[in-house]
Amino acid sequence: MRFTILDCYTDEPAGLGVPPYIGTYPRYVYGAVKEAGDEVNYLTIDDLRGFLNGVKDKEKEIKTNIKVRNLSKKFSEISKILEKTNILIIVCGVHTPGKYLSALPGTTKEVIGLLSQIKDDFLTILSGPAAHYGSGLWGGRIARDVAKDFDYFDLVIPDIEFKIKELKENNFSEDVKVEMNYSGIRKKAILGAEIVKFHPCFPDFLIAEIETSRGCARKEGCSFCTEPLKYCTVERREVRDIIDEVKALASFGVKNFRLGKQSCFYIVADSILKYAYKNYEKIFENIISFYITKLSKIFIR
């Protein structure tokens, strides 16, 4: 079975995924598909726009067209990729709209219009933040209700990264209920690090968003934040899992990281600092060993 992830870029109060960032959603989904033993490709919404509407010579443009500025490393193969795709997973959802200078996130409405121009026969699944509570590009307006999109996508599945195995078992006939916790995401996060190789900002300008917790401990959440709506309980990742994911991303060449995907960094930072204090010698040795290996490869060349 061949999967393709269409990254429409996500933006939430507790997580960034608009270039130059790469969010956690496409990475986790990529890792989940790899864990299931299937083929997976990565495309951006810019790839789809460029494929259907064309791409002008960037050097001749007076003003940068941010709609097609972020073409993935797979753009030249997009026709062949779409032709061979069995399952198209659309990662979409903007919950904190802003002024984007180098990219334009795709909305469900736009994706529906673009996909209607493609004749390839694949199953379409909407996931990401949009599958929870809709999406919108403009602040102060009501987000597009995902209920309006049910007729245009074959399935709408929140948290699909936890469900690939079970969905394969029911032949992607309907959504499934599974246990969702960080113990189930560890391997997926590490396997999903490979996806960065295909991101348009890789390697020098890419920033990997790192998740440290889910949910919110506040009795009354912030008015602009969707985190308490998505997860009714608070769960924090094991520090060891965070470190191993960062090491996996670094092994592929990622240089920039943001510990940003959580509702309260100070609570998480406290546990990270305690871990670092107890294990500082081991952490220091690992960092030195990692960069010595990197440098030795450079000098050998």
N, C-alpha and C positions, 0 to 999 in steps of 0.2 A: 504494500500500500504506500502511495506517495502523498506526502503532505506538503503544503506550502503555507507559510505564515505571511500574511499581508500586514505589515506594521503601519498603522495609520497614525502612530505616535500618541502617547497618553500623557495627560497632565492632570495631576490631582494635588490637593493640599498636602498629601503625605507621599508624594512620589513624582519624579520628573521623567519624561520619556520622549521629549521633543528634541531633535538634534540641536546641539552636539551630544545630547544625552541618549543613552539606550536604556530603556526601562526594564523592569524585572519581568513583565508579562511575556514579551517575545522570547526572552532567555529561558524562562521556566518551561514554556510550551515546547520550545526547541528541545530542551533536555528531556521532557516527558516523552516526546516522540522517539528520540534516540534511545531512551530507556526501553521503550516498547519494541525496539528493533526495526523500526521503519525508516524510510528515506524522508528527508525533510529539506526544503529550500526556504530561503528568506528573501522577501521582496518588500519594498517600501511603497507607500501610496504614490510617491513621486514616480516610481517605476511604472505604475499603472497609468498615471496621467500622461507620462512621456510616451508610453507605448501606444496609447489611443489617440493622443492629440499632437504628438510630435515634440521634438526638442530642438530649439534653435541653438546655434553656435554661441556658447557662453561669452567668448571673446568679443563678439560683435554686438552683444546686448549693452544698451546704455544703462539699464536698470536690471539688477539681478532678479530673475523670476524664481521666487522662493517656492513656487508650486512644483518645480522640477529640478531644484538645486541639489536635492539629496537622492541621487540615483545610486542604488546599491551596486556592489561589485558583480551582481548577477544580471544587471540590466540587459546586457547584450544577449543573454540567453532567455529572456522573458517569454518569448513566443513558444519556445520548446518546453520551458518549465510549465507554463499554463496548460499546454497540450497534454502533458503527462501527469498533471495533478489529479488526484482522486478526491482529496479533501482540502478545501481552502479555509484556513482559520484566520478570520479578520480580527485583529487586535485593535480596538478602537475605544475612545472615550476621553473627552476633555471636560473636567469638572471645575477647573479654575482657569478660565480663559484669560489670555494676556495678549500683549503685543509681541508677535513672533517676528524676529528679524532675519532668521536664516532658514526657516521651515514653516510650512503651513499644514497643521494637522488635518487629517481627513475626517469628515463626519459620516454618520451612517447614511444620511441622505445622499451625499456625494458618492459614496461607495456603491450604493444601490444603482445610481445612474451610470456609473462606469461599468459595473458588472453586467448591466443590461446590454452593453455593446459587445460582450464576449460570448461567443457561441460554444466554447468548450464546455463539456459536460462534467462538472465536478460538483461535489456537495459543498455548500457554503455554510459556515458556522460563525456566528458573531460571538465574540468573547471580549475580555477586558472590562474596564470600568463601564462601558456603554451597556454591557449585558446586565449590569446591576441597576443603574439608575439613569440611563440615557446619556446624552452628550450634547454639547453646544459650544460654539466658538465665541460667543459674545457674553460678557458679564452682564448681570442684571436682567437676564431673560430666562424664561423657563426652558430647561433642557428638553431635547427631543425625547418623547416617551418611547421606550423600546417596544411597547405594545404595537406601535405603528409600523414597526419593522418586521414583525413576525411573519407576515405574508411574503416578504422579500428575501428572507434568509431561510434556508432549510431548517436550521436550528439556532437557537439563542441560548448559549451555555456559559454562565458565569463560572469562574475558577476552573476552566477546562484543563489546566495543567495537572490537576489532581485526578482527572477522570478518563484519560486517554485509554488506559487498559480496559476499563469497564465499558466504555463506549464502543470499543472494537468488538467486545463480546456480544453486545446487542446490535452490532452492525450499524451503529450510529442512527438508531431508530428514534431515540428520545433521550432526554437528559436523565442523569442518574444521581442518586444520593450516595456520597462517600464521606469517609472521615477526612477532614482537612486540617492538618497540623504541620508544624515545621519539620517533624521527623520524616514526613513524606516528601518534603521538598528538597532535602539535603542533596541527594544524588542528582536530582533534576537540575538544580542550580549549578552544580559542577559540570555536568554534561552539557548544559546549555551555554557554557562560556564560549564554546566554539563559534557561536553565531556572530560574534563580534567581527570575525574576519570578513564578513560580507556587508557590514554597515558602511554607509557612505563616508562617515567621519573617521574611520579606522585608517591608520593607527594613531596618528599624532593628536588629533583634535577630539577624539572620542572620550566621553565621560560616562563611566558605568555607575548607574544608580544602584546603591546597595540597600537592601531591606534588612531592618533590624527588629521590627515588631509589627504587630497588627492590632487593630482596635484602639480604644482610648479609655484611660482610667478616670477621666473627668466625669463627674456626675452630670454636668451640663456641658455638652460639647460646643465647640465654636460654631457660629452660625454658618460659616463658609465651608466647613469640613464635612466630608462624606464618610470618614473613617468609622464613626460609631454606627452609621447606618449599614455598612457592609459587614462589620464584624461586631457582634454584641459582647464578646469577651476579649480580654487582652491576652495576647500571647507574644512572648519574646523569643527570638532565635538564640540558639546556643552560640556563644562566642566562637567556639571552635569551628562551627559551621560557617560563620561569617568569614573567618580567616581563611578557611579552605576554599571558599568560593572566590575570594579576592586573589588567592594564589593561582587558582585555575585561570581566572581572567588575565592575570599578569603573565602567565605562561604563554598566552596567545598574543601578547604584545600590548595589552591595555596599560596605560600609564597614569590615567586620571580616574579617581574614584570619588563618589559623594555618598557619605553616610547620611542619607536623607529620607529614606522611605520608612517613616514612623511618625506617630502623632506627637510624641514627646521625646526629643533627643536626650534630654538631661537624665531621664530615668534609665534609658538604655546605656548612655555614656557611663553612668555610675558602675554598671555591671561590667562593661568593657574595661574600665580603668582598674577595677578590682582584679579582674582576670590578668590584666597586663602586669599588675604589681606582683601577683603571686608567681607568674610565669615569665618574668622579664628576661631572665637569662636564656631560656629556651627560645623565646620569640626573637631576641637579638641574634642568637646563633643562626636561626633559620633565615632571617633577613640577610645577614652577611653571606651565608652560604649561597642563597639564591642569586644575589648580585655578583658574587665572585664567578659563579657558573656562567651568568650572562656575559660578563666582561671577558671571560676566557674564550667564549665562542666568537666574540667580536675580534679579539686580537689574533686568534688562530686564522681567521679569514684574511 
